[in-house]
């Protein structure tokens, strides 16, 4: 399989679907900019022309309504936002129309639209351009929400999202764009609603979302040196959530930690912990806990950012605490971690 960057895998998904399905088109504000939305759209306009690569006006609500209408008429629009922070400008169309239409028309009317929002952590973007919002978007029935964390899943989930007949929010963390990995060729699909077991283990279940997946894998590797076996689950889809995979793992390990790249209150981590405690309480040997963003806006300062976002060392500390291991050993000493309540 060819090796691609995460950003290149997104672009490859567009080429594959647009060549195979003439009803697919791109639309968004600034998609014709020279940087091609972080190099994810290079060459698309040249191959498919302005009828299928549409530069829109600075009117996000209108663009969403236009894309929604196009989807109800048999097209498959991919609406692209440079920042997921622009989605609040479009919430009426997403929540009141896109997510409700199929239900309101007795499953006879489909809305095959992809709304791609990029999370802009880094660059000193600050609180207005660094929000995750994945928990917010996963709240509404009728939407599907995917969060890929590697190049192969980025392509496979994008293709599945475009070819799905329901509206899909594609949450894309810019943090991954330069990561590389093997990516299958062709119309390769990753099923929406199916988690990935990133590492197998028997002592603790570590469910992770977004950039916390990489941190969770690093934490699991560190804990292996301490003789602890951690199972890392990359949810990949946060609506619907693959609870079956999570429950099977918790029943095996008896311990649960959820690490989410978002705020904790009313978030995905809370939903996973709630579901597990309601459906597998007897399997738990200790109370589950969540590792999330601190409950205040994301900082712009490069100096503050490292203390704001939970990292692998914070996960290691909490895993050792959950497994009743001392955190005083020199190899695990860290400053007081800054993340959500346990």
Secondary structure by P-SEA (a helix, b strand, c coil): cccccaaaaaaaaaaaaaaacccccccccccccccccccccccccccccccccccccccaaaaaaaaaaaaaabbbbbbbbccccccccccccccccccccccccccccccbbbbbbbbbccccccccccccccccccccccbbbbbbccaaaaaaaaaaaaacccbbbbbbbccccccccccccccccccccccccccccccbbbbbcccaaaaaaaaaaaaaaacbbbbbbccccccccaaaaaaaaaaaccbbbbbbcccccccaaaaaaaaaaacccccccbbbbbbbcccccccccccccccccccaaaaaaaaaaaaccccccccccccccccccc
